[in-house]
């Protein structure tokens, strides 16, 4: 009987002989080159050149922004204070536009809690769709500032092309704290941040930044993981990110930067209370992305976070559940409520009232304690 080693060598020799004969057994391992499908190659190509970032329609964006301005000033006249302001970003001094919404009658020093509200969208702006909600905030005693961070629309081509997704745009929003410090009636120990979608993404990155200065944060239907999101949405979506100068390529080309810009990998740094709401029928930030964040927050930060998953809430537009708690009549600018929208907003206001106490006027000294005679 031949030893096993001899039999193995004989078997290898037979395989080599078959391979040399051109047998179809080895056809799949052939060294022949495969013809490139040029149409598919174009579909998969993602340029790293900043000149290839999608852009356009700047004149129309400015017109739309002017319309939003006129709506805010008309609707809120004699109701609450509306101002357009600017401040410098801590990142590089870039001038950041913003709205400020405040009660007509101000309290004294440190009398008001404040909120930084961050708009959604890679390229969007703080628009009239949020009108009824900002009125509710001011009615509750908040001063609201709304950063139009770099990349926002309505401010021209240069500002639009300055987009820095997950980079300096986060610093732009946190720099609103410097502006709030100039308002004597704002209590800087009671400043929160809130945003939806991309705004929720910026809120998460802000609340996990070192020495951020926030007291609480609410992140609604947020982008959380750029690796997962970009792979799910595909190359055409990646074209909005890869060419940014601070990124310089697809995730596999610069993974460290994508990790730094993904809230999913920053959860351990969270040190303030955070509320997170997501929906299972979200067609923009798909639930499979957000559920990973919810599970991680519940596992690592259970004492700091309040999370809720809404199961197939009524929505609208192609994204459906992505806007389940921002349903507004675009003619009257009144809320179009569903039970889920009412529940979400009740929880949002309760969360911030617990942590920021907007109803407290801390400009008035507390009365001295009563002493028994």
TORKOL-4160 file (C-alpha; in steps of 0.2 Angstrom, whole numbers, padded with zeros to 4 digits, m for minus):
373
<pt num="1" X="0000" Y="0000" Z="0000"/>
<pt num="2" X="0007" Y="0017" Z="m0005"/>
<pt num="3" X="0010" Y="0030" Z="0008"/>
<pt num="4" X="m0003" Y="0044" Z="0009"/>
<pt num="5" X="0011" Y="0057" Z="0004"/>
<pt num="6" X="0014" Y="0048" Z="m0012"/>
<pt num="7" X="m0004" Y="0047" Z="m0016"/>
<pt num="8" X="m0006" Y="0066" Z="m0014"/>
<pt num="9" X="0009" Y="0070" Z="m0025"/>
<pt num="10" X="0002" Y="0059" Z="m0038"/>
<pt num="11" X="m0015" Y="0068" Z="m0037"/>
<pt num="12" X="m0007" Y="0085" Z="m0039"/>
<pt num="13" X="0003" Y="0078" Z="m0055"/>
<pt num="14" X="m0014" Y="0073" Z="m0063"/>
<pt num="15" X="m0021" Y="0090" Z="m0060"/>
<pt num="16" X="m0006" Y="0099" Z="m0067"/>
<pt num="17" X="m0008" Y="0088" Z="m0083"/>
<pt num="18" X="m0026" Y="0091" Z="m0085"/>
<pt num="19" X="m0023" Y="0110" Z="m0083"/>
<pt num="20" X="m0009" Y="0109" Z="m0096"/>
<pt num="21" X="m0022" Y="0101" Z="m0108"/>
<pt num="22" X="m0033" Y="0116" Z="m0108"/>
<pt num="23" X="m0048" Y="0106" Z="m0099"/>
<pt num="24" X="m0063" Y="0117" Z="m0096"/>
<pt num="25" X="m0061" Y="0111" Z="m0077"/>
<pt num="26" X="m0049" Y="0126" Z="m0076"/>
<pt num="27" X="m0059" Y="0138" Z="m0087"/>
<pt num="28" X="m0065" Y="0149" Z="m0072"/>
<pt num="29" X="m0047" Y="0151" Z="m0066"/>
<pt num="30" X="m0040" Y="0156" Z="m0083"/>
<pt num="31" X="m0028" Y="0171" Z="m0084"/>
<pt num="32" X="m0038" Y="0178" Z="m0099"/>
<pt num="33" X="m0043" Y="0196" Z="m0096"/>
<pt num="34" X="m0062" Y="0200" Z="m0095"/>
<pt num="35" X="m0069" Y="0214" Z="m0106"/>
<pt num="36" X="m0074" Y="0229" Z="m0096"/>
<pt num="37" X="m0092" Y="0235" Z="m0097"/>
<pt num="38" X="m0089" Y="0253" Z="m0101"/>
<pt num="39" X="m0107" Y="0258" Z="m0096"/>
<pt num="40" X="m0105" Y="0249" Z="m0079"/>
<pt num="41" X="m0088" Y="0257" Z="m0076"/>
<pt num="42" X="m0095" Y="0274" Z="m0078"/>
<pt num="43" X="m0109" Y="0270" Z="m0066"/>
<pt num="44" X="m0097" Y="0264" Z="m0053"/>
<pt num="45" X="m0084" Y="0278" Z="m0055"/>
<pt num="46" X="m0083" Y="0291" Z="m0041"/>
<pt num="47" X="m0071" Y="0306" Z="m0045"/>
<pt num="48" X="m0060" Y="0312" Z="m0031"/>
<pt num="49" X="m0058" Y="0329" Z="m0039"/>
<pt num="50" X="m0066" Y="0343" Z="m0030"/>
<pt num="51" X="m0071" Y="0351" Z="m0046"/>
<pt num="52" X="m0083" Y="0336" Z="m0049"/>
<pt num="53" X="m0094" Y="0340" Z="m0033"/>
<pt num="54" X="m0112" Y="0342" Z="m0039"/>
<pt num="55" X="m0117" Y="0360" Z="m0040"/>
<pt num="56" X="m0129" Y="0372" Z="m0049"/>
<pt num="57" X="m0145" Y="0382" Z="m0048"/>
<pt num="58" X="m0137" Y="0396" Z="m0037"/>
<pt num="59" X="m0148" Y="0410" Z="m0043"/>
<pt num="60" X="m0164" Y="0400" Z="m0040"/>
<pt num="61" X="m0158" Y="0396" Z="m0023"/>
<pt num="62" X="m0155" Y="0414" Z="m0018"/>
<pt num="63" X="m0173" Y="0418" Z="m0025"/>
<pt num="64" X="m0180" Y="0404" Z="m0014"/>
<pt num="65" X="m0170" Y="0410" Z="0001"/>
<pt num="66" X="m0177" Y="0428" Z="m0001"/>
<pt num="67" X="m0195" Y="0420" Z="m0001"/>
<pt num="68" X="m0191" Y="0411" Z="0015"/>
<pt num="69" X="m0185" Y="0427" Z="0023"/>
<pt num="70" X="m0201" Y="0436" Z="0018"/>
<pt num="71" X="m0212" Y="0423" Z="0025"/>
<pt num="72" X="m0203" Y="0423" Z="0042"/>
<pt num="73" X="m0204" Y="0441" Z="0044"/>
<pt num="74" X="m0222" Y="0442" Z="0038"/>
<pt num="75" X="m0229" Y="0428" Z="0049"/>
<pt num="76" X="m0219" Y="0433" Z="0064"/>
<pt num="77" X="m0222" Y="0451" Z="0064"/>
<pt num="78" X="m0228" Y="0457" Z="0081"/>
<pt num="79" X="m0228" Y="0438" Z="0087"/>
<pt num="80" X="m0210" Y="0435" Z="0090"/>
<pt num="81" X="m0193" Y="0443" Z="0086"/>
<pt num="82" X="m0184" Y="0438" Z="0070"/>
<pt num="83" X="m0167" Y="0443" Z="0065"/>
<pt num="84" X="m0154" Y="0438" Z="0052"/>
<pt num="85" X="m0137" Y="0438" Z="0059"/>
<pt num="86" X="m0119" Y="0432" Z="0055"/>
<pt num="87" X="m0105" Y="0426" Z="0066"/>
<pt num="88" X="m0087" Y="0419" Z="0062"/>
<pt num="89" X="m0084" Y="0400" Z="0062"/>
<pt num="90" X="m0071" Y="0395" Z="0074"/>
<pt num="91" X="m0064" Y="0383" Z="0061"/>
<pt num="92" X="m0057" Y="0397" Z="0049"/>
<pt num="93" X="m0067" Y="0413" Z="0052"/>
<pt num="94" X="m0079" Y="0409" Z="0038"/>
<pt num="95" X="m0095" Y="0421" Z="0040"/>
<pt num="96" X="m0110" Y="0410" Z="0044"/>
<pt num="97" X="m0127" Y="0417" Z="0042"/>
<pt num="98" X="m0141" Y="0413" Z="0054"/>
<pt num="99" X="m0159" Y="0417" Z="0060"/>
<pt num="100" X="m0162" Y="0422" Z="0078"/>
<pt num="101" X="m0180" Y="0419" Z="0085"/>
<pt num="102" X="m0184" Y="0426" Z="0102"/>
<pt num="103" X="m0198" Y="0432" Z="0113"/>
<pt num="104" X="m0203" Y="0450" Z="0110"/>
<pt num="105" X="m0201" Y="0453" Z="0129"/>
<pt num="106" X="m0184" Y="0447" Z="0135"/>
<pt num="107" X="m0180" Y="0442" Z="0153"/>
<pt num="108" X="m0165" Y="0449" Z="0162"/>
<pt num="109" X="m0147" Y="0442" Z="0162"/>
<pt num="110" X="m0147" Y="0423" Z="0160"/>
<pt num="111" X="m0166" Y="0423" Z="0159"/>
<pt num="112" X="m0168" Y="0412" Z="0144"/>
<pt num="113" X="m0163" Y="0394" Z="0139"/>
<pt num="114" X="m0157" Y="0393" Z="0121"/>
<pt num="115" X="m0158" Y="0381" Z="0106"/>
<pt num="116" X="m0146" Y="0378" Z="0091"/>
<pt num="117" X="m0157" Y="0371" Z="0077"/>
<pt num="118" X="m0148" Y="0363" Z="0063"/>
<pt num="119" X="m0156" Y="0361" Z="0046"/>
<pt num="120" X="m0157" Y="0345" Z="0036"/>
<pt num="121" X="m0149" Y="0341" Z="0019"/>
<pt num="122" X="m0132" Y="0341" Z="0012"/>
<pt num="123" X="m0137" Y="0357" Z="0002"/>
<pt num="124" X="m0152" Y="0365" Z="0010"/>
<pt num="125" X="m0156" Y="0379" Z="0022"/>
<pt num="126" X="m0167" Y="0383" Z="0037"/>
<pt num="127" X="m0184" Y="0385" Z="0028"/>
<pt num="128" X="m0202" Y="0390" Z="0032"/>
<pt num="129" X="m0207" Y="0371" Z="0034"/>
<pt num="130" X="m0201" Y="0373" Z="0052"/>
<pt num="131" X="m0211" Y="0388" Z="0055"/>
<pt num="132" X="m0224" Y="0381" Z="0067"/>
<pt num="133" X="m0211" Y="0372" Z="0077"/>
<pt num="134" X="m0200" Y="0386" Z="0080"/>
<pt num="135" X="m0215" Y="0397" Z="0086"/>
<pt num="136" X="m0218" Y="0383" Z="0099"/>
<pt num="137" X="m0200" Y="0384" Z="0105"/>
<pt num="138" X="m0201" Y="0403" Z="0107"/>
<pt num="139" X="m0218" Y="0402" Z="0116"/>
<pt num="140" X="m0210" Y="0390" Z="0128"/>
<pt num="141" X="m0196" Y="0403" Z="0132"/>
<pt num="142" X="m0182" Y="0398" Z="0121"/>
<pt num="143" X="m0170" Y="0409" Z="0111"/>
<pt num="144" X="m0167" Y="0399" Z="0094"/>
<pt num="145" X="m0152" Y="0402" Z="0083"/>
<pt num="146" X="m0152" Y="0392" Z="0066"/>
<pt num="147" X="m0134" Y="0391" Z="0058"/>
<pt num="148" X="m0134" Y="0391" Z="0039"/>
<pt num="149" X="m0117" Y="0381" Z="0039"/>
<pt num="150" X="m0105" Y="0380" Z="0025"/>
<pt num="151" X="m0113" Y="0371" Z="0010"/>
<pt num="152" X="m0131" Y="0379" Z="0013"/>
<pt num="153" X="m0141" Y="0385" Z="m0001"/>
<pt num="154" X="m0146" Y="0403" Z="m0005"/>
<pt num="155" X="m0129" Y="0411" Z="m0001"/>
<pt num="156" X="m0121" Y="0409" Z="m0018"/>
<pt num="157" X="m0109" Y="0397" Z="m0027"/>
<pt num="158" X="m0093" Y="0399" Z="m0016"/>
<pt num="159" X="m0103" Y="0396" Z="0000"/>
<pt num="160" X="m0111" Y="0381" Z="m0008"/>
<pt num="161" X="m0095" Y="0373" Z="m0014"/>
<pt num="162" X="m0087" Y="0376" Z="0003"/>
<pt num="163" X="m0097" Y="0360" Z="0010"/>
<pt num="164" X="m0087" Y="0350" Z="0022"/>
<pt num="165" X="m0099" Y="0335" Z="0027"/>
<pt num="166" X="m0095" Y="0330" Z="0045"/>
<pt num="167" X="m0080" Y="0342" Z="0046"/>
<pt num="168" X="m0080" Y="0361" Z="0048"/>
<pt num="169" X="m0099" Y="0362" Z="0046"/>
<pt num="170" X="m0099" Y="0354" Z="0063"/>
<pt num="171" X="m0088" Y="0368" Z="0070"/>
<pt num="172" X="m0099" Y="0381" Z="0061"/>
<pt num="173" X="m0114" Y="0375" Z="0071"/>
<pt num="174" X="m0105" Y="0374" Z="0088"/>
<pt num="175" X="m0098" Y="0392" Z="0084"/>
<pt num="176" X="m0116" Y="0398" Z="0086"/>
<pt num="177" X="m0112" Y="0397" Z="0105"/>
<pt num="178" X="m0100" Y="0412" Z="0103"/>
<pt num="179" X="m0115" Y="0422" Z="0096"/>
<pt num="180" X="m0126" Y="0417" Z="0110"/>
<pt num="181" X="m0114" Y="0423" Z="0122"/>
<pt num="182" X="m0117" Y="0441" Z="0115"/>
<pt num="183" X="m0135" Y="0440" Z="0121"/>
<pt num="184" X="m0135" Y="0444" Z="0139"/>
<pt num="185" X="m0153" Y="0437" Z="0142"/>
<pt num="186" X="m0146" Y="0419" Z="0136"/>
<pt num="187" X="m0141" Y="0407" Z="0150"/>
<pt num="188" X="m0126" Y="0398" Z="0142"/>
<pt num="189" X="m0128" Y="0384" Z="0155"/>
<pt num="190" X="m0145" Y="0380" Z="0146"/>
<pt num="191" X="m0141" Y="0378" Z="0128"/>
<pt num="192" X="m0147" Y="0363" Z="0118"/>
<pt num="193" X="m0145" Y="0357" Z="0100"/>
<pt num="194" X="m0158" Y="0349" Z="0089"/>
<pt num="195" X="m0159" Y="0343" Z="0071"/>
<pt num="196" X="m0166" Y="0331" Z="0058"/>
<pt num="197" X="m0157" Y="0320" Z="0046"/>
<pt num="198" X="m0141" Y="0328" Z="0041"/>
<pt num="199" X="m0145" Y="0341" Z="0055"/>
<pt num="200" X="m0147" Y="0326" Z="0067"/>
<pt num="201" X="m0130" Y="0320" Z="0061"/>
<pt num="202" X="m0122" Y="0336" Z="0064"/>
<pt num="203" X="m0130" Y="0336" Z="0081"/>
<pt num="204" X="m0123" Y="0319" Z="0086"/>
<pt num="205" X="m0105" Y="0324" Z="0080"/>
<pt num="206" X="m0107" Y="0341" Z="0090"/>
<pt num="207" X="m0113" Y="0332" Z="0106"/>
<pt num="208" X="m0098" Y="0320" Z="0105"/>
<pt num="209" X="m0085" Y="0334" Z="0101"/>
<pt num="210" X="m0073" Y="0338" Z="0115"/>
<pt num="211" X="m0078" Y="0353" Z="0126"/>
<pt num="212" X="m0094" Y="0356" Z="0115"/>
<pt num="213" X="m0103" Y="0367" Z="0128"/>
<pt num="214" X="m0120" Y="0359" Z="0125"/>
<pt num="215" X="m0132" Y="0354" Z="0140"/>
<pt num="216" X="m0143" Y="0342" Z="0130"/>
<pt num="217" X="m0146" Y="0336" Z="0112"/>
<pt num="218" X="m0160" Y="0329" Z="0101"/>
<pt num="219" X="m0156" Y="0320" Z="0085"/>
<pt num="220" X="m0170" Y="0315" Z="0074"/>
<pt num="221" X="m0169" Y="0302" Z="0060"/>
<pt num="222" X="m0150" Y="0305" Z="0059"/>
<pt num="223" X="m0137" Y="0300" Z="0047"/>
<pt num="224" X="m0125" Y="0289" Z="0058"/>
<pt num="225" X="m0113" Y="0278" Z="0048"/>
<pt num="226" X="m0105" Y="0285" Z="0032"/>
<pt num="227" X="m0098" Y="0268" Z="0028"/>
<pt num="228" X="m0115" Y="0259" Z="0028"/>
<pt num="229" X="m0124" Y="0274" Z="0020"/>
<pt num="230" X="m0112" Y="0277" Z="0005"/>
<pt num="231" X="m0112" Y="0258" Z="0001"/>
<pt num="232" X="m0131" Y="0257" Z="0002"/>
<pt num="233" X="m0134" Y="0272" Z="m0008"/>
<pt num="234" X="m0121" Y="0269" Z="m0021"/>
<pt num="235" X="m0108" Y="0278" Z="m0032"/>
<pt num="236" X="m0119" Y="0292" Z="m0037"/>
<pt num="237" X="m0122" Y="0297" Z="m0019"/>
<pt num="238" X="m0104" Y="0294" Z="m0015"/>
<pt num="239" X="m0100" Y="0308" Z="m0028"/>
<pt num="240" X="m0107" Y="0321" Z="m0015"/>
<pt num="241" X="m0093" Y="0316" Z="m0003"/>
<pt num="242" X="m0077" Y="0308" Z="m0010"/>
<pt num="243" X="m0071" Y="0324" Z="m0019"/>
<pt num="244" X="m0072" Y="0335" Z="m0004"/>
<pt num="245" X="m0054" Y="0342" Z="0000"/>
<pt num="246" X="m0055" Y="0336" Z="0018"/>
<pt num="247" X="m0059" Y="0318" Z="0012"/>
<pt num="248" X="m0050" Y="0315" Z="m0004"/>
<pt num="249" X="m0058" Y="0299" Z="m0010"/>
<pt num="250" X="m0070" Y="0284" Z="m0006"/>
<pt num="251" X="m0071" Y="0276" Z="0011"/>
<pt num="252" X="m0058" Y="0263" Z="0007"/>
<pt num="253" X="m0046" Y="0276" Z="0001"/>
<pt num="254" X="m0047" Y="0286" Z="0018"/>
<pt num="255" X="m0056" Y="0275" Z="0031"/>
<pt num="256" X="m0049" Y="0285" Z="0046"/>
<pt num="257" X="m0058" Y="0301" Z="0040"/>
<pt num="258" X="m0074" Y="0292" Z="0037"/>
<pt num="259" X="m0073" Y="0285" Z="0054"/>
<pt num="260" X="m0070" Y="0302" Z="0061"/>
<pt num="261" X="m0085" Y="0309" Z="0052"/>
<pt num="262" X="m0097" Y="0295" Z="0057"/>
<pt num="263" X="m0107" Y="0297" Z="0073"/>
<pt num="264" X="m0108" Y="0278" Z="0075"/>
<pt num="265" X="m0089" Y="0277" Z="0080"/>
<pt num="266" X="m0091" Y="0292" Z="0092"/>
<pt num="267" X="m0104" Y="0286" Z="0104"/>
<pt num="268" X="m0091" Y="0282" Z="0118"/>
<pt num="269" X="m0088" Y="0301" Z="0119"/>
<pt num="270" X="m0106" Y="0306" Z="0122"/>
<pt num="271" X="m0107" Y="0315" Z="0139"/>
<pt num="272" X="m0124" Y="0324" Z="0138"/>
<pt num="273" X="m0142" Y="0318" Z="0138"/>
<pt num="274" X="m0148" Y="0314" Z="0120"/>
<pt num="275" X="m0165" Y="0310" Z="0113"/>
<pt num="276" X="m0165" Y="0300" Z="0097"/>
<pt num="277" X="m0181" Y="0296" Z="0086"/>
<pt num="278" X="m0181" Y="0285" Z="0071"/>
<pt num="279" X="m0194" Y="0276" Z="0060"/>
<pt num="280" X="m0194" Y="0259" Z="0052"/>
<pt num="281" X="m0201" Y="0266" Z="0035"/>
<pt num="282" X="m0188" Y="0279" Z="0033"/>
<pt num="283" X="m0183" Y="0279" Z="0014"/>
<pt num="284" X="m0169" Y="0292" Z="0016"/>
<pt num="285" X="m0159" Y="0287" Z="0032"/>
<pt num="286" X="m0165" Y="0269" Z="0030"/>
<pt num="287" X="m0169" Y="0260" Z="0047"/>
<pt num="288" X="m0155" Y="0247" Z="0045"/>
<pt num="289" X="m0143" Y="0261" Z="0047"/>
<pt num="290" X="m0152" Y="0270" Z="0062"/>
<pt num="291" X="m0156" Y="0254" Z="0071"/>
<pt num="292" X="m0137" Y="0251" Z="0073"/>
<pt num="293" X="m0135" Y="0267" Z="0082"/>
<pt num="294" X="m0150" Y="0265" Z="0093"/>
<pt num="295" X="m0144" Y="0248" Z="0099"/>
<pt num="296" X="m0127" Y="0255" Z="0102"/>
<pt num="297" X="m0133" Y="0270" Z="0112"/>
<pt num="298" X="m0144" Y="0258" Z="0122"/>
<pt num="299" X="m0130" Y="0247" Z="0126"/>
<pt num="300" X="m0116" Y="0260" Z="0130"/>
<pt num="301" X="m0126" Y="0275" Z="0136"/>
<pt num="302" X="m0142" Y="0269" Z="0143"/>
<pt num="303" X="m0141" Y="0282" Z="0157"/>
<pt num="304" X="m0139" Y="0297" Z="0145"/>
<pt num="305" X="m0151" Y="0293" Z="0130"/>
<pt num="306" X="m0169" Y="0292" Z="0127"/>
<pt num="307" X="m0173" Y="0283" Z="0111"/>
<pt num="308" X="m0189" Y="0278" Z="0102"/>
<pt num="309" X="m0192" Y="0268" Z="0086"/>
<pt num="310" X="m0209" Y="0273" Z="0077"/>
<pt num="311" X="m0216" Y="0258" Z="0068"/>
<pt num="312" X="m0221" Y="0263" Z="0050"/>
<pt num="313" X="m0228" Y="0281" Z="0055"/>
<pt num="314" X="m0238" Y="0290" Z="0042"/>
<pt num="315" X="m0226" Y="0302" Z="0032"/>
<pt num="316" X="m0226" Y="0310" Z="0015"/>
<pt num="317" X="m0215" Y="0313" Z="0000"/>
<pt num="318" X="m0204" Y="0300" Z="m0007"/>
<pt num="319" X="m0194" Y="0298" Z="0009"/>
<pt num="320" X="m0211" Y="0293" Z="0019"/>
<pt num="321" X="m0206" Y="0290" Z="0037"/>
<pt num="322" X="m0190" Y="0301" Z="0036"/>
<pt num="323" X="m0202" Y="0316" Z="0038"/>
<pt num="324" X="m0215" Y="0308" Z="0050"/>
<pt num="325" X="m0213" Y="0322" Z="0063"/>
<pt num="326" X="m0211" Y="0337" Z="0051"/>
<pt num="327" X="m0228" Y="0336" Z="0043"/>
<pt num="328" X="m0233" Y="0354" Z="0039"/>
<pt num="329" X="m0246" Y="0362" Z="0027"/>
<pt num="330" X="m0236" Y="0372" Z="0015"/>
<pt num="331" X="m0250" Y="0384" Z="0012"/>
<pt num="332" X="m0255" Y="0388" Z="0029"/>
<pt num="333" X="m0239" Y="0383" Z="0038"/>
<pt num="334" X="m0249" Y="0374" Z="0051"/>
<pt num="335" X="m0245" Y="0357" Z="0058"/>
<pt num="336" X="m0253" Y="0342" Z="0049"/>
<pt num="337" X="m0253" Y="0331" Z="0065"/>
<pt num="338" X="m0253" Y="0312" Z="0066"/>
<pt num="339" X="m0253" Y="0302" Z="0083"/>
<pt num="340" X="m0234" Y="0299" Z="0079"/>
<pt num="341" X="m0230" Y="0317" Z="0076"/>
<pt num="342" X="m0239" Y="0323" Z="0092"/>
<pt num="343" X="m0230" Y="0309" Z="0102"/>
<pt num="344" X="m0213" Y="0314" Z="0095"/>
<pt num="345" X="m0215" Y="0332" Z="0098"/>
<pt num="346" X="m0222" Y="0329" Z="0116"/>
<pt num="347" X="m0207" Y="0319" Z="0120"/>
<pt num="348" X="m0195" Y="0332" Z="0112"/>
<pt num="349" X="m0202" Y="0346" Z="0122"/>
<pt num="350" X="m0203" Y="0336" Z="0138"/>
<pt num="351" X="m0185" Y="0331" Z="0136"/>
<pt num="352" X="m0178" Y="0348" Z="0134"/>
<pt num="353" X="m0189" Y="0355" Z="0147"/>
<pt num="354" X="m0182" Y="0343" Z="0159"/>
<pt num="355" X="m0164" Y="0347" Z="0155"/>
<pt num="356" X="m0165" Y="0365" Z="0150"/>
<pt num="357" X="m0179" Y="0372" Z="0161"/>
<pt num="358" X="m0185" Y="0385" Z="0148"/>
<pt num="359" X="m0199" Y="0391" Z="0159"/>
<pt num="360" X="m0187" Y="0397" Z="0173"/>
<pt num="361" X="m0182" Y="0415" Z="0173"/>
<pt num="362" X="m0165" Y="0414" Z="0181"/>
<pt num="363" X="m0163" Y="0433" Z="0180"/>
<pt num="364" X="m0174" Y="0435" Z="0195"/>
<pt num="365" X="m0165" Y="0431" Z="0211"/>
<pt num="366" X="m0173" Y="0417" Z="0222"/>
<pt num="367" X="m0182" Y="0424" Z="0237"/>
<pt num="368" X="m0172" Y="0421" Z="0254"/>
<pt num="369" X="m0178" Y="0406" Z="0263"/>
<pt num="370" X="m0191" Y="0409" Z="0276"/>
<pt num="371" X="m0184" Y="0407" Z="0294"/>
<pt num="372" X="m0195" Y="0403" Z="0309"/>
<pt num="373" X="m0196" Y="0416" Z="0322"/>
